Amino acid sequence: MSDEETPAGADVPPDAGPGAARRGTAWVILGVVAVALLICCCSAVIGVAVAWSAGLFDAR
């Protein structure tokens, strides 16, 4: 397949050029990474809050 051909079902206009599909895929990957980081950070904050409320950070 040459650079000018677009696979069937691709969401890229015919005049977009060869790198357009890769740019779309890169945005999807960046979005997934951003969501994963957000979930990890939120779960860490929730874990610290639960530990704090349970008194695990109190010096004995």
WOCOR-V233828 format. One record per residue. N is the residue number from 1. SS is DSSP state (h for helix, s for strand, l for the rest). OMEGA is omega as a letter, one per 20 degrees, with the letter a starting at -180 (none if undefined). D_LAST is the distance of its C-alpha to the last C-alpha in whole Angstrom. Layout:
# WOCOR-V233828
N&SS&OMEGA&D_LAST  N&SS&OMEGA&D_LAST
This chain:
# WOCOR-V233828
1&l&r&69  2&l&a&69  3&l&a&67  4&l&a&70  5&l&r&69  6&l&r&67  7&l&r&65  8&l&r&66  9&l&a&64  10&l&a&62  11&l&a&61  12&l&r&63  13&l&a&66  14&l&a&69  15&l&a&69  16&l&a&65  17&l&a&65  18&l&a&64  19&l&a&60  20&h&a&60  21&h&r&58  22&h&r&56  23&h&r&55  24&h&r&54  25&h&r&52  26&h&r&50  27&h&r&49  28&h&r&48  29&h&r&46  30&h&r&44  31&h&r&44  32&h&r&42  33&h&r&40  34&h&r&39  35&h&r&38  36&h&r&36  37&h&r&34  38&h&r&34  39&h&r&32  40&h&a&30  41&h&r&28  42&h&r&28  43&h&r&27  44&h&r&24  45&h&r&23  46&h&r&23  47&h&r&21  48&h&r&18  49&h&r&19  50&h&r&18  51&h&r&15  52&h&a&14  53&h&r&15  54&l&r&14  55&l&a&10  56&l&r&10  57&l&r&9  58&l&r&6  59&l&a&4  60&l&none&0
